[in-house]
Amino acid sequence: MKNEKEVLLAEIEKLIAYGREEPTINPNLLAYLEVEDLIHTKAKLLERVGKLSEEDKEWLEQFKKYD
């Protein structure tokens, strides 16, 4: 089973890449952060989401179940 850090890294990578063809940041760099930093980063990414379509809201729900 994946540890908490691996799960958070995968979720952040999905959040960063959503709706884009190319990556915006190298997710490998995030591996150097502590779990608390990753939780904060994930929360900030979720906060920055503006107006969402229903499809986007459904997509984001997968990340909320871990909070």
C-alpha positions in Angstrom: 0.0 0.0 0.0 1.2 3.5 -0.8 2.2 5.7 2.1 0.6 9.1 2.7 3.3 11.1 0.9 3.0 9.0 -2.2 -0.7 9.4 -2.3 -0.4 13.2 -1.8 2.2 13.4 -4.5 0.0 11.6 -7.0 -3.0 13.8 -6.2 -1.0 17.0 -6.5 0.4 15.8 -9.8 -3.2 15.3 -11.1 -4.3 18.7 -9.8 -1.4 20.5 -11.4 -1.9 18.6 -14.7 -5.7 18.9 -14.9 -6.8 20.5 -18.2 -3.3 20.8 -19.5 -1.5 19.0 -22.3 2.0 19.5 -20.8 3.1 19.4 -17.2 3.5 22.7 -15.4 6.0 21.6 -12.8 8.1 18.5 -12.4 6.2 16.5 -9.7 9.5 14.8 -8.8 10.6 18.1 -7.1 7.6 17.8 -4.8 9.0 14.6 -3.3 11.5 16.7 -1.3 8.7 18.4 0.7 7.4 17.1 4.0 3.9 15.6 4.3 2.6 18.8 6.0 3.9 20.9 3.1 2.2 18.6 0.6 -1.1 18.7 2.5 -0.9 22.5 2.4 0.0 22.5 -1.3 -2.9 20.3 -2.2 -5.3 22.5 -0.1 -4.1 25.6 -1.9 -4.6 24.0 -5.3 -8.1 23.1 -4.4 -8.8 26.6 -3.1 -7.6 28.2 -6.4 -10.2 26.5 -8.5 -12.5 29.1 -9.9 -15.9 28.5 -11.4 -16.4 24.9 -12.1 -18.5 22.9 -14.5 -20.3 19.9 -13.1 -17.7 17.6 -14.7 -14.9 19.5 -12.9 -16.7 19.3 -9.6 -17.1 15.6 -9.9 -13.4 15.2 -10.8 -12.4 17.2 -7.7 -14.5 15.1 -5.4 -12.0 12.3 -5.6 -9.5 14.5 -3.7 -11.9 15.6 -1.0 -12.5 12.1 0.4 -9.0 12.1 1.8 -9.2 15.4 3.7 
